[in-house]
Amino acid sequence: MPDVSLPDPHWADLPLGFALLVLALWLTWTQRDRAAVIGFTGYGLLVAIAWVRLGSMDVALTEAALGGGLMGLLLLTAAARLGEETDQPAPGLPARLSIALLCLGVTLVLAAVVLGLPSPAPNLVAPVASHQAVTELGNPVAAVLIAFRAVDTMLESVVLALAVIVLWSFGADRAWGARPRALHLGPPSPALVFLGRLLPPAGLIVGVHLFWTGADHPGGPFQGGAVLAAMAALLWLARLGEPPRVSDGLTRLGIVVGPLLFLLIGLAGAVIADAFLDYPEALTKPLILLIEAAKTLSVAVALALLVAGPPELPGPMPPRQSGRAAKGVTP
């Protein structure tokens, strides 16, 4: 019987690496905004597959939700509102060569750092594994983020809240308190409306599942919140709902509830346990799950509002949103 063994995994991954390289080069070459955004979304999905091949499922889920989802939607919205600037001259050859040399230099520096690491490379895997049982979490990534690097994780939630505040500050004074309208890109297509009715219920289940399973398996509040934010953005794009007003009290509470609860539990740890952000031994996992639930909500609200844009007063559709509007044809 002939040998039918599978090819070496490294050789099997060559098509994926080649596709990433070709798509990256094409993205730097194309001059059309919409095509570049669509290619960037596809690139994010390919990178997510690459992380799966490397065994980093948590990173792959984050890349798929952000690089292949919300970030692509955000850039596509920006490209639609700005229009295709085809009359702008392309960068000259000296500028392109300078950019290429800069990228090559950064690549060589990163390669030198990675290849210069001792073998085996220094890491904290053994200390984390020896203390992971205290957290009662099966997912080492969750244990690191919530227990061993809790301050960093809390500050990341704070940064998201500050990002929403900064975005809202770009709105006109007379529009303060209004709804964001960056996703008003003309009448939605029937296919978009169909997807807006079909996907959100499944997306809600997936988002909650990613949060709940993140304690013991790949997933977590950021991945789950990103999926929930994508479902909200889809509803708004399909005109099946409206973003909340920036003056809405529940919306503001949703943005800050994650970092606020994280901070309060951390302060309680300084009194009940031994230090700030230390958890009582009998309540470690329940408190961590409570923090992650609040963080999932805050991540979902913050990311959705970042995609929705600053508050705007109702007005005419921005230019070049659709072919009929661009030609001045009244539907």
VENWO-V534156 format. One record per helix or strand. SS is the DSSP state (helix for helix, strand for strand). FROM is the first residue (numbers start at 1). LEN is the number of residues. Records with the same first field share a line. If there is no record, write none. Layout:
SS: FROM-LEN, FROM-LEN
//
This chain:
helix: 9-4, 14-16, 33-21, 57-26, 93-23, 125-11, 140-9, 150-20, 173-3, 190-24, 221-17, 249-24, 281-28, 323-4
strand: 179-2, 245-1, 311-1
//
